[in-house]
């Protein structure tokens, strides 16, 4: 699966008021791995930049006057995002500007070029209702370093968002292992799905660890006055706890 993380910087807050894109940053993810491919474009907006926007990204009109216009790079940009799933933080904002630029060239809406768009801000709000879900807040929440982010930059923000998205969708509640082709000691590749995979180190619990594990299950059973779920699933006989109720259920192996 091919995904493009996209961010823009603009001359102001409203595309309807004629504000333009001054920077585009794109980062490619393929099968949940950063591919190393990116696209970074500075654009000449052919208009003044609001002071508020300048304070955010630091790009002046003078700095951008020698850069290409959107029309000069549109083919390159659309080819990079074509048929990909596009990830944008606060997608309606960026889409409004992209659509305005494309409409000036009579090319139609942006959604006609990618497979679909995912708003990572909406996704974060579902995962963390009532909490701050700005890019900075998500970087802090998911341990993504943004210490080098002094000003907003389209490519930098796309790179940070890519890391945040991968962390946010990692599925840490799953214990499933991806099993690839098995490789034997001689380097030969076996059938995909072999278990255990060649080279997997299996460390079995020793007697002391098994005893400690059973003692823990017994403590859980004593506190909850019912067998620990692990005992039920694995038919383990909990060690009787000193204060366990005489009415508690005892499971026996076999």
C-alpha positions as CSV (number, residue, x, y, z in Angstrom):
1,X,0.0,0.0,0.0
2,X,1.4,3.4,-1.0
3,X,0.6,6.5,1.2
4,X,1.8,10.1,0.9
5,X,2.0,12.3,4.0
6,X,1.4,15.9,2.8
7,X,1.7,19.3,4.3
8,X,1.5,22.8,2.9
9,X,2.5,26.3,4.0
10,X,0.5,29.3,2.8
11,X,0.4,33.1,2.6
12,X,-2.6,33.3,4.9
13,X,-5.5,31.4,6.4
14,X,-8.2,31.5,3.7
15,X,-8.0,30.2,0.2
16,X,-11.3,31.9,-0.6
17,X,-9.6,35.3,0.0
18,X,-7.0,34.5,-2.6
19,X,-4.2,33.3,-0.4
20,X,-1.8,30.9,-2.1
21,X,0.5,27.9,-1.3
22,X,4.2,28.8,-0.7
23,X,5.6,25.4,0.2
24,X,4.6,21.7,-0.3
25,X,6.2,18.8,1.5
26,X,5.4,15.1,0.8
27,X,6.8,11.9,2.3
28,X,6.2,8.5,0.9
29,X,5.2,5.4,3.0
30,X,5.0,2.0,1.3
31,X,3.5,-0.9,3.3
32,X,3.9,1.0,6.6
33,X,7.6,1.8,6.0
34,X,9.2,5.1,5.1
35,X,10.5,4.6,1.6
36,X,13.0,7.4,1.7
37,X,11.3,9.2,-1.2
38,X,10.0,12.7,-0.7
39,X,9.0,15.8,-2.6
40,X,9.8,19.3,-1.4
41,X,8.7,22.4,-3.3
42,X,8.9,26.1,-2.6
43,X,6.5,28.2,-4.7
44,X,6.3,31.9,-5.7
45,X,2.8,32.9,-4.5
46,X,2.8,36.2,-6.6
47,X,1.3,38.0,-3.7
48,X,2.1,39.4,-0.3
49,X,2.3,37.1,2.8
50,X,0.2,37.9,5.9
51,X,2.3,38.7,9.0
52,X,0.6,35.9,10.9
53,X,1.6,33.3,8.3
54,X,5.1,34.8,8.1
55,X,5.5,34.3,11.9
56,X,4.6,30.6,11.4
57,X,6.8,29.6,8.5
58,X,9.3,32.5,8.1
59,X,9.0,32.5,4.3
60,X,9.1,36.1,2.9
61,X,7.8,37.2,-0.6
62,X,11.4,38.3,-1.4
63,X,12.7,34.8,-0.5
64,X,10.2,33.1,-2.8
65,X,10.3,35.4,-5.8
66,X,12.8,33.3,-7.7
67,X,10.9,30.0,-7.0
68,X,8.6,28.5,-9.6
69,X,4.9,29.1,-9.6
70,X,2.4,26.3,-8.9
71,X,1.6,25.9,-12.6
72,X,5.3,25.2,-13.3
73,X,5.5,22.2,-10.9
74,X,1.9,20.9,-10.9
75,X,2.7,17.9,-13.1
76,X,5.6,16.9,-10.9
77,X,3.5,17.2,-7.8
78,X,0.5,15.3,-9.1
79,X,2.6,12.5,-10.4
80,X,4.1,12.1,-7.0
81,X,0.7,11.8,-5.2
82,X,-1.2,10.0,-8.0
83,X,-3.2,6.9,-6.9
84,X,-1.8,7.1,-3.3
85,X,-3.7,7.4,-0.1
86,X,-2.9,10.9,1.1
87,X,-2.5,11.7,4.9
88,X,-3.0,15.3,5.9
89,X,-3.3,16.8,9.4
90,X,-6.4,19.1,9.3
91,X,-7.1,18.0,5.8
92,X,-9.9,20.5,5.0
93,X,-7.4,23.4,5.3
94,X,-4.8,22.0,2.9
95,X,-7.4,20.6,0.5
96,X,-9.0,24.1,0.2
97,X,-5.7,25.5,-1.0
98,X,-4.8,22.6,-3.2
99,X,-8.3,22.7,-4.9
100,X,-7.9,26.5,-5.4
101,X,-4.6,26.1,-7.1
102,X,-5.8,23.3,-9.3
103,X,-9.0,25.1,-10.2
104,X,-7.0,28.1,-11.4
105,X,-5.4,25.6,-13.9
106,X,-8.8,24.0,-14.6
107,X,-7.5,20.6,-13.4
108,X,-10.4,19.7,-11.1
109,X,-10.3,18.9,-7.4
110,X,-7.3,17.2,-5.7
111,X,-9.4,14.2,-4.7
112,X,-9.5,13.2,-8.3
113,X,-5.7,12.4,-8.3
114,X,-5.2,10.4,-5.1
115,X,-7.1,7.2,-4.1
116,X,-8.5,9.0,-1.0
117,X,-7.5,11.4,1.8
118,X,-7.3,10.6,5.5
119,X,-7.5,13.5,8.0
120,X,-5.0,12.5,10.8
121,X,-6.4,15.3,13.0
122,X,-9.9,13.7,12.9
123,X,-8.3,10.4,13.5
124,X,-6.4,11.7,16.6
125,X,-9.5,13.3,18.0
126,X,-11.3,10.0,17.8
127,X,-8.4,8.3,19.6
128,X,-7.8,11.0,22.2
129,X,-11.1,12.9,22.7
130,X,-10.9,16.0,24.8
131,X,-7.1,16.3,24.5
132,X,-4.8,18.5,22.4
133,X,-4.2,16.9,19.1
134,X,-1.9,19.4,17.3
135,X,1.1,18.0,15.6
136,X,3.3,19.2,18.5
137,X,1.0,17.5,21.1
138,X,1.0,14.3,19.2
139,X,4.8,14.3,18.8
140,X,5.0,14.6,22.6
141,X,2.4,11.9,23.2
142,X,4.0,9.4,20.9
143,X,7.6,10.2,21.7
144,X,8.5,11.7,18.3
145,X,11.3,14.2,18.7
146,X,10.5,17.6,17.3
147,X,13.2,19.6,19.1
148,X,14.5,20.8,15.7
149,X,11.2,22.3,14.8
150,X,11.6,26.0,15.4
151,X,9.3,27.2,12.6
152,X,6.7,25.3,10.6
153,X,8.0,23.8,7.4
154,X,6.0,21.6,5.0
155,X,8.6,18.9,4.5
156,X,9.6,18.8,8.2
157,X,6.0,18.7,9.3
158,X,5.2,15.9,6.8
159,X,8.2,13.9,8.2
160,X,7.0,14.4,11.8
161,X,3.4,13.5,10.8
162,X,4.6,10.3,9.1
163,X,6.3,9.2,12.3
164,X,3.3,10.2,14.4
165,X,0.9,8.3,12.0
166,X,2.9,5.1,12.1
167,X,3.0,5.3,15.9
168,X,-0.7,6.2,16.2
169,X,-1.7,3.2,14.0
170,X,0.8,0.7,15.3
171,X,-1.9,-1.5,16.9
172,X,0.0,-2.1,20.2
173,X,-3.0,-4.1,21.4
174,X,-2.1,-6.9,19.0
175,X,0.4,-9.7,19.7
176,X,0.3,-10.9,16.1
177,X,3.7,-11.6,14.6
178,X,4.4,-11.2,10.9
179,X,6.0,-14.4,9.7
180,X,8.2,-14.2,6.6
181,X,10.0,-16.9,4.7
182,X,12.0,-19.2,6.9
183,X,15.7,-19.3,6.4
184,X,17.7,-22.3,7.5
185,X,21.3,-22.3,8.8
186,X,22.7,-22.6,5.3
187,X,20.8,-19.5,4.2
188,X,18.2,-21.4,2.1
189,X,14.7,-19.9,2.2
190,X,11.8,-22.2,3.2
191,X,8.1,-21.8,2.9
192,X,6.4,-18.6,4.2
193,X,4.5,-19.2,7.4
194,X,6.7,-21.9,8.9
195,X,6.6,-21.9,12.7
196,X,8.7,-21.5,14.5
197,X,10.7,-19.4,12.1
198,X,14.3,-20.5,11.6
199,X,16.6,-18.5,13.8
200,X,14.0,-17.6,16.4
201,X,15.4,-17.9,19.9
202,X,13.0,-19.5,22.4
203,X,13.7,-18.9,26.0
204,X,11.7,-21.2,28.2
205,X,10.8,-20.3,31.8
206,X,12.8,-22.1,34.4
207,X,11.4,-23.7,37.6
208,X,11.8,-20.5,39.7
209,X,10.0,-18.4,37.1
210,X,7.2,-20.9,36.8
211,X,6.8,-20.9,40.5
212,X,6.7,-17.1,40.6
213,X,4.1,-17.0,37.8
214,X,1.8,-19.5,39.6
215,X,2.2,-17.5,42.8
216,X,1.1,-14.4,41.0
217,X,-1.9,-16.2,39.6
218,X,-2.8,-17.3,43.1
219,X,-2.5,-13.7,44.4
220,X,-4.9,-12.6,41.6
221,X,-7.3,-15.3,42.5
222,X,-7.2,-14.4,46.1
223,X,-7.9,-10.7,45.4
224,X,-10.7,-11.3,42.9
225,X,-12.0,-14.4,44.5
226,X,-12.1,-16.2,41.2
227,X,-9.4,-17.9,39.1
228,X,-7.1,-15.7,37.0
229,X,-8.0,-15.7,33.3
230,X,-4.6,-17.2,32.4
231,X,-5.4,-20.1,34.7
232,X,-8.7,-20.7,32.9
233,X,-7.2,-20.5,29.5
234,X,-4.2,-22.6,30.2
235,X,-5.6,-25.0,32.8
236,X,-3.0,-24.0,35.3
237,X,-3.7,-25.0,38.9
238,X,-3.4,-21.8,41.1
239,X,-1.5,-22.2,44.4
240,X,-4.0,-21.8,47.2
241,X,-3.7,-18.4,48.8
242,X,-3.7,-18.2,52.6
243,X,-6.8,-15.9,52.7
244,X,-8.6,-17.3,49.7
245,X,-12.3,-18.0,50.3
246,X,-13.3,-21.6,51.1
247,X,-16.0,-21.1,48.5
248,X,-13.6,-20.2,45.7
249,X,-13.5,-22.4,42.6
250,X,-10.5,-24.7,42.2
251,X,-9.5,-25.7,38.7
252,X,-7.6,-28.9,38.1
253,X,-5.5,-29.7,35.1
254,X,-6.8,-32.3,32.8
